[in-house]
Structure formats: structure tokens, C-alpha cells
């Protein structure tokens, strides 16, 4: 409003100035050039200039209006082309979200071919083709996207890896993600997809190598990372104990590999009870019972852990009596621990101390009525000649085991 008032005042001032000037005289203008001669009053000359300016202004407006009208009418104009791209993009994105793959592929391909920045259209069209199992078409669309927008190689590579995983081509997905990891070693989404693929493939060895980078880049929460770390190393250690045959040479190779994996593991994990259990269990599986027992004894001297005690009672050491005496030393501080009592019952039975074994196993059952404890006690009372109670305990063991099984529908 203020601006309009300013221009109105300026116009009135100019009109008043012109009117005042005209009262002072007509003025005179003379223009000559070669044989051309023009003469008039000053005010007529100024009026002609104003008319010429108005004519040029009107011609420009008319010409611009004609251009706009032509763009609206002409189907191949830039304006109409942009409208078609926008329409195809909107239709394609909606159809992609609704799972109408064929229509989405058609519309998004059209939008990609006519847009100067076609990345999102190509990626959507590739996903639609992948959903229809048109894998060759999907790969062609991704290749075209990379050719049109090479600076978007990361986004295209991630999409390709996801689509390969969805179609079940894990080998190609792994190659794609490995290439991306080499090029973008700290990229969080590359790391996230790669770790999920390793878990899916149960490739624990490569996953363990990836874990430090997952921690540094904070790809997972601390809790999830700890769970994944423990799972990966446990499985890797357990597999190491099952990799050898009974040949001595194979056992030596497997032992060297197992120990290397144990020392490659972060030192903060070497005190984890479940990982110590996995390591000692792998040594036992290789037939190295005394070495497994030494690992368990050292860990239990540091801290009493039930998983370690349970495995301790299952390892068959050369000196089983010394093994029993060592376990009894822990009894004073853990008199009511059912796992320790079960281990003591097993070790007593191994040394043919049947009455002591029965005593320990019955005490264990008083604190926790477990299937395996019933089964161990059944064997012991059977050795003591009580066949009826032995059979009863075996039946109770089976009944307890049955309760832990899932219900069949």
C-alpha cells in the first residue's frame, strides 16, 4: 500500500511538472541526418517517445503471451514434458507403494527416461521389476541409473544389494556389498547390510572381522552388538572343535586354528562365561579333555559360573578323582547350587562312588527338579540295584523333557 502511494505521488508530481513546463513554452526540437530532417515542438517529441516505448512494451507482452500459449498447446513443449514426467512419477510412486508392480514399472520407466534427475525413478522401476522376477530388466535399469548419475554409485549399489538379497542371490549380493565396503569402508548402511547378510549366511568368521567396524561406526546399539558379538564368537569357537577328524595331524591343525581364534577374540570377551564354555567345549570335542579342564578350572578360580560348572562335570579328565576333589572345594560356598551338585554327582559316578553320587544328585533335585538330573540319578540307583526306582526316575525324566517341548498344533 505504501509503495502504491509513493508511485501515485510520483506520477502526480511528474504530471504537474509537465503541465507547468507546457505553460512556459512549446520548445523546439530539430533532428537532421543527411537528407532526413525532423522538427517539432519539444512536447510533441516527448509524446512520440512515450508512444514508441508503450508500443515496444505492448509488443513484448503479446509475444510472451503467444509463447506461453504455444507451450500449453504444443504437446512436445518443455512445459508439457515436465507435466508428463511429474504425472508419471506420482502415479508410479503410488503404484509401487500399493504393490502394483507392472503399472509402477511402466510409469517410473517413463519418468526416468524424460527426467534430468532420474535416479529415484530408476530405483523404483528396478524394484518393481525385481518383484516381478524380471531380473534382467531390473539389472538393466540399475545400469542405466549408474550411467545417467555416476555420482550416485553408493545409493545404486545399496539398492542393488538389497534387491539381490530379496531374490535370494546371496553370492552376488555379497560381492556387491564387499565392493561397496572397500570403496566406502565407514558407510553405516553398507556395514548394516553386510552384517545382516553374514548372519543370514552364517558366515561367522567374516562377521567377527566386521564387528570392530560396526562398533566404531555405532551401526548397532551396544546391547545388540554385544549379543551379536557373543553369538558369532561362540559359534566360531564351537565349529572349530568339530572341524577335525580323529587323525592326530588334523587335531593339531584344528587346535592351532581354535587357539588362534581364541587369541584373535577381544581380550574383554575372554572372561565371558559362555565364550569360555564354548572354547573349553571345543577343546573337549577335539579330545583334549585335560586342556579343556585346565581352561575351566582357571576360569572358575576367578568367578563361579554355572555354565562352566556344568561343562566341568561333563569333561572326562585323566585324573577324575582329582577333578572330583577340585569340584568339592567349591561346594562350601555353593552348597545349594543344583548345577554344582549335578556335576559332583556325575564325577562321583565316574569314580564309581555310587552312594556319594546318589547323595549329590538327590540334593540337586531338591533345589531344581531337572530332566537330566533325574536321568543321572536313574543310572546311579540302577547301579545300586534299585531297578524299580531307576525306571521310575527315567519316566520322570522323560515327562520333564516332554514339558519343555513345544506343543504340536
Secondary structure, 3 states (H helix, E strand, C coil): CHHHHHHHHHHHHHHHHHHHHHHHCCCCEEEEECCEEEEECHHHHHHHHHHHHHHHHHHHHHHHHHHHHHHHHCCCCHHHHHHHHHHHHHHHHHHHHHCCHHHHHHHHHHHHHHCCCCHHHHHHHHHHHHHCCCHHHHHHHHHHHHHHCHHHHHHHHHHHHHHHHHCCCHHHHHHHHHHHHHHCCCCHHHHHHHHHHHHHHCCHHHHHHHHHHHHHCCCCCHHHHHHHHHHHHHHHHHHHHCCCCCCHHHHHHHHHHHHHHHHHCCHHHCCCHHHHHHHHHHHHHCCCHHHHHHHHHHHHHHCCCHHHHHHHCCCCCCCHHHHHHHHHCCCCCCCCCHHHHHHHHHHHHHCCCHHHHHHHHHHHHHHCCCHHHHHHHHHHHHHCCCHHHHHHHHHHHHHHHHHHCCCCC
